[in-house]
Amino acid sequence: MGIKDKLKTGIQRNLNQKYIIRLLDIISKKPALYAYGSTFSSLSDKYLNIFTIESLRNAYSDNNYPIGYGSLFLPYEMFHALGITPFLPEVMAGFTAGLGLATQTLKESSSNWYSQDLCTFHRSASGAVELDIFPKPDFVITTNLACDAAQKSFYIHSVKYNIEKNFYLIDVPYEYSKESISYLTGQIKNICMDISSKSGMKLDTSKFKEVISLSNEFRKWAIKVNNLRKTLTNYPPYYNGLNFILPFHGLAGTREAVILYTQMYKELKKYLDKEEKEKSGKNKSPKRILWLHLKPYYKNEIFDILERENCIIVFEEINYIHWPELDCKRPFESLAKKMLSHFLAGSIDNRIDVILKAARDYKVDGAILFSHWGCRQSNGGARIIKDSLNKLNIPTLVLDGDCVDQNNSSQGQVKTRLQGFVEILNS
Amino acid sequence: MCNNMIQDSKSRNDLDILKNKTNDISAFFENTLSAMDKRPLVGWFCTYTPEELIVAGGFIPVRIFGRKKIIKSESYFPINFCPYIKSSWESLLSDADNFKAVIFTNSCDGMRRFFDTTNKYLKDTPSYLLDVPHLRGAGSIDFFANNIGNMKRFIENLNGKKISRREIENAVSLINRKRKLLKKYSQIFTKLPEFISISSYFKVMELSMISAPEIFTDDLERYLKFIMEAGAENMTKLQPNYKNTPAIMIIGNFITEEKLWGMLSAMNLKLASDDLCISSRYFEKQIELGDDSDFLNLIAERYLNKPQCMRMADLGLKLKEIENNIIKNNIEGVIFISLKFCDTTLYSFPLLKQKLNQLGIPALYLEIEYNNFSEGQLKTRVQAFLEML
């Protein structure tokens, strides 16, 4: 049994916060952390895991920094500028799937009256909150970008910890307009000021500038990575662009995100250089796939099947850099624009524009929309997405499944549908 | 004694006649139902839509109930998607020509995708999405007022005519009158469960949302006059079936199932309060227009501060609203009934259940489809719940 399996089994057997803290204490010690890091076959995976563990260690530790629960699409720069340690329950729900804990967390949420028709990211996170395996937050910050679920489930978390007064919703308007920017800027500014006064952490403009500058640096490297991937066909082993959700969002504005994306760029560049040297290496060029939405975070065969069928994921919409460079002099307004420019905000046309741009830029042969159970905002637009891609003669597979609940997805059916789709691509 | 019995029997007979008459909604609302008003229709879905502006623009605001069986809609939306939206889309696919335009709100994820779908596949039907904030503070009211101003411009463009201040004032007065009468009707209904059936109550509510408001309010006023003249006081004394019946509150979303209301009426359920978007969340709170007031801000204020939908951010405030209604109406049991896949409503139940437990109020949790109602199963569950109470 390898170190990763041992960790998994350990948590499954001792599902409590005390054990998680002990485990994080051991593994986050420098020698252990780097020994653990070396078990990963790629540099990007190594840094991803090290930074994730460090981030979790901070959230679970008593380091006197306030803990803030945050939903995925928040501008985390505000957390880092305010000195709040972010904890992302939705991302952690993905971990519950990967660690084989989702059956327990989902069961717990059901016994607390969460309907089984709701998104399992939120149900699993809620179950984990009820089981007391997540750290206790001081603040709960959420947004209605990109769906309704976070603002509701996060409010329930705030009630659980008796901190309703420290619950904040960032209400992202439907349209990108002058009025929307002003409405959103006002909210972000007020929230920052309120948290600052409650936590006693000074709203330090120089800190804000530093965070914004780091965020821009991360953005620059992420764009370089995305550009490089337009021609890349060979990836490091186990590289999966859908694994970088935490750093892409939660670490935006930190040095860690800059390091990770710089390393990722360097690593992928090596692969590209090698590829260009060995241009005649492959007889049959792989089918290029655009991935839409997220993926299952439990052990599954999807990506092995695609690899066997000579398909590669050339881009994932979730990694699209949608926001302009942030302005250090206008931090609140910049963060408002970052949120408003998200392709999942407002009309489906915003998402379609990004999808069609990616389809052209990455010269895709086909697209797979992973239809996560209960995700109304995404699945409700599946027909429009499919029709839009069809106009470019790009076949689209809407693959029904569940990102968190293994029991809500039929592996056999997924396999059959993927194989059928590849046949279409090859015809 | 024999005389008393005859008297009782006579009273009972009179009562039944009166009851039947009271519940003959089609007779009282004959004008409303005959659709004499030929102004063009503008469709709407959500109670955050300011009907006043549609009326001021010279249109009849008609809430789309989506009574169609879902067939074509299945190929546009996934299987686990709001059945009301699917049914409404089915209606638009066949009857969109009936509407001059359709107004959506960003009430929820489903409604946003519904608007996108209409925009893409029904290009000939002008559609507009009103952005409703999730917060209720001063900044939100200003922002919402601005959005309402944009909606006003959309309506003006439909017939190329500016809406005057006078037209808005008249429309506000008209819709205020409708809301006032509906509230009065609701109060009478809760006091007189023996005479006004649940089916009749919700039928009137439905008519209020799909009819020319001028004709409807006239009919409703006549109807209320009849009920009052029939002697509300006497009727209250003659309610043996409801004397020891527990007061029930129904909480949910867009529940418009006629068979459900019929079933509850037949069970003599005493509906003492509700929190539904086809009832109290629609008619509560008026718009107070002053001489020099900014009418867009006042409209925004009314809509953001009316009894809120579960989609709003402050679930705590919603629970407080419900708690107040429970206490005010001496509620003894709550039936929570939601359409399937309605995230905002379903997410409210875990906390609502906690709150009800604290108050010692038993709750029945139901999830239903739209236009596809399993009567037998639901009847058993409701009966068991009422027996338990």
Interface residues (C-beta under 8 A of the other chain):
Chain A: N112 W113 Y114 S115 D117 L118 C119 S126 N144 C147 D148 A149 Q151 K152 S153 Y155 I156 V159 E164 L169 D171 P173 Y174 E175 E179 S180 Y183 G186 Q187 G346 S347 I348 D349 S371 W373 G374 R376 Q377 N379 G380 G381 A382 R383 I384 D387
Chain B: S75 Y76 F77 P78 N80 F81 C82 N106 C108 D109 G110 R112 R113 F114 F115 D116 T117 N119 K120 L129 D131 P133 H134 L135 G139 S140 F143 N146 M310 R311 A313 L315 G316 K340 F341 D343 T344 L346 Y347 S348 F349 P350 L351 K353 Q354 Y365 E367
